[in-house]
Amino acid sequence: MSDSYKYFTATRRLYKCAGFHLFGDKADTMKEKIPRFICAFDFVMTIPLLVIGTLLSEDLIGFTESLVITINVFNSSTKFFAILINTEKVQDTFRSLRQLIEEQLKHSESKRSILLKNKNRVDWLLKVFLSNFIVCVSAAVLNTIAENIRYPEHTRLPLKMWLPITPGTRFYLIFGFILQIFQCSVGILSFTFSYMTFIGLIVHVSSQISILIEELDNLGDKSSAEQQIVLGTWVQNHRTVIRLVKSINEIFGRVLFLEIVLSSVQSCLVVFNCSQRPLSDPKQLFFMPFLICTTIMPFTICWCGELLVTKSEQLFEAVYNCGWYKMQPKIRKDILLILLNSTSPLTLNSDETFFLNLATFLATIQTAYSYLTMLTSVDN
């Protein structure tokens, strides 16, 4: 793995499928932009139809079922459009990462090992999210087909959305199924692209912090001249990492804040639907995987925030424990400045007010339980 392009192979393929260039190193042609426009149009078309379908629901259970899907699609759309609006900033962030990784792949085996480990983690997470979304969509489609065969007098579509066609007709069913399978197929790509852009950036940044920690751990074994060179490069790379985290917060901070807030409502609605249906209900085949999906998404986001904080704290400890007191006065002063600059941990946040970590995820679960209690009382 000597080429940084190979390091980002899976991410570049995902970006190409979504109509984007990962590094922005060549001009977009209209043909390459078509998938991007299709994804954007899919969100713009689907969300209003889902909202109308939700508002036209006849009972509480139908309303909550529709609202769950609407929130899920809306959450993914906010990240997609955040990337679309900030395409140049996202590409600049990946270019900065690529420059760091190109240099590190040429050096020690330990650095290559850290990078390879995080590359494999990103590739594994991509497969997890892609599989998760495919399972949910497949369960919804198969469940609907089974119900339509079982109850032919009450035919319905996988997604409860409004269509300007007379419900119950053969044309409505055929057209609706074709439309929704297309929407779901594009949605799987858009969902995976949106989540993995954010998660991939965080995992790659965490690998850079791990490399900084390793360099500090080995600093005491070097000569004074080598220590000076290493510290100069170290400070530059640390500044790059800080800038990368700042860019990630600027692109995704408010979007993730909104998603975490809505995920409490979404988790509540999914559990409510599961609890209100008998285990023999075919829809359980959809809501059980969907419950896992709606739990994994906010957990992964908060895990990314926790990972960043943990790595930052480990970096601070590495600076303090690097044996600075044995080094020359000039180097000690440099390390003191580094120590002061590492005091505040790097965080995922929205406008420096809402911080994402595992404590936030637990608070989200508690809030979802409160909503569920209230909703159950209203239903009773």
URMOUR-V95862 format. One record per pair of residues at least 24 apart in sequence whose ideal C-beta (glycine too) atoms are under 6 Angstrom apart, sorted by the first residue. I is the first residue (numbers start at 1). J is the second residue. D is the distance in whole Angstrom. If there is no record, write none. Layout:
BEGIN
i->I j->J d->D
i->I j->J d->D
END
This chain:
BEGIN
i->4 j->98 d->5
i->4 j->101 d->5
i->4 j->102 d->5
i->7 j->101 d->6
i->7 j->119 d->6
i->10 j->123 d->5
i->10 j->126 d->6
i->11 j->200 d->6
i->14 j->193 d->6
i->17 j->189 d->6
i->18 j->193 d->4
i->22 j->94 d->5
i->23 j->91 d->6
i->23 j->94 d->6
i->23 j->95 d->5
i->24 j->91 d->3
i->38 j->186 d->6
i->39 j->186 d->6
i->39 j->190 d->5
i->42 j->183 d->6
i->42 j->186 d->4
i->43 j->77 d->4
i->46 j->73 d->6
i->46 j->183 d->5
i->47 j->73 d->6
i->47 j->74 d->6
i->49 j->161 d->4
i->49 j->162 d->5
i->50 j->161 d->5
i->52 j->162 d->4
i->53 j->160 d->5
i->53 j->161 d->4
i->53 j->162 d->5
i->60 j->379 d->6
i->61 j->276 d->6
i->64 j->269 d->5
i->64 j->272 d->6
i->64 j->273 d->6
i->65 j->273 d->6
i->66 j->160 d->4
i->67 j->269 d->6
i->68 j->266 d->6
i->68 j->269 d->5
i->68 j->270 d->6
i->69 j->159 d->6
i->71 j->262 d->5
i->71 j->266 d->5
i->75 j->259 d->5
i->76 j->191 d->5
i->76 j->194 d->5
i->78 j->255 d->5
i->79 j->194 d->4
i->79 j->255 d->5
i->80 j->190 d->5
i->80 j->194 d->5
i->82 j->251 d->6
i->82 j->255 d->5
i->83 j->197 d->6
i->86 j->251 d->5
i->89 j->247 d->6
i->93 j->244 d->6
i->93 j->247 d->5
i->96 j->240 d->6
i->97 j->204 d->5
i->111 j->211 d->5
i->114 j->207 d->6
i->114 j->210 d->5
i->114 j->211 d->6
i->115 j->207 d->6
i->118 j->203 d->5
i->118 j->207 d->4
i->121 j->203 d->6
i->122 j->200 d->5
i->122 j->203 d->5
i->125 j->199 d->6
i->126 j->196 d->5
i->129 j->192 d->5
i->129 j->195 d->5
i->130 j->192 d->5
i->132 j->293 d->5
i->133 j->188 d->5
i->133 j->191 d->5
i->134 j->188 d->6
i->135 j->289 d->5
i->136 j->289 d->5
i->136 j->290 d->5
i->136 j->293 d->5
i->137 j->184 d->4
i->139 j->285 d->5
i->139 j->286 d->4
i->139 j->289 d->5
i->140 j->286 d->5
i->143 j->282 d->5
i->143 j->283 d->6
i->143 j->285 d->5
i->143 j->286 d->5
i->146 j->282 d->5
i->147 j->282 d->6
i->198 j->252 d->5
i->199 j->304 d->6
i->201 j->248 d->5
i->202 j->304 d->4
i->205 j->244 d->5
i->206 j->307 d->5
i->206 j->311 d->5
i->208 j->241 d->5
i->209 j->311 d->4
i->209 j->315 d->6
i->212 j->315 d->6
i->213 j->314 d->6
i->213 j->315 d->6
i->213 j->318 d->4
i->216 j->318 d->4
i->216 j->322 d->5
i->219 j->322 d->5
i->220 j->323 d->4
i->224 j->328 d->5
i->227 j->331 d->5
i->231 j->334 d->5
i->245 j->346 d->5
i->249 j->349 d->6
i->253 j->350 d->4
i->254 j->350 d->5
i->256 j->301 d->6
i->257 j->350 d->4
i->257 j->354 d->5
i->260 j->298 d->6
i->260 j->364 d->6
i->263 j->298 d->4
i->263 j->364 d->6
i->264 j->364 d->5
i->264 j->367 d->4
i->264 j->368 d->5
i->266 j->294 d->5
i->267 j->294 d->5
i->267 j->368 d->4
i->268 j->368 d->4
i->268 j->371 d->4
i->268 j->372 d->5
i->270 j->294 d->5
i->271 j->372 d->6
i->272 j->372 d->6
i->272 j->375 d->5
i->298 j->364 d->6
i->299 j->361 d->5
i->302 j->356 d->5
i->302 j->357 d->6
i->302 j->358 d->6
i->302 j->360 d->5
i->302 j->361 d->4
i->305 j->348 d->4
i->305 j->356 d->3
i->305 j->357 d->5
i->306 j->357 d->5
i->306 j->358 d->5
i->308 j->346 d->5
i->308 j->348 d->6
i->309 j->345 d->5
i->309 j->347 d->6
i->309 j->357 d->6
i->312 j->345 d->4
i->312 j->346 d->4
i->313 j->345 d->6
i->315 j->342 d->6
i->316 j->342 d->5
END
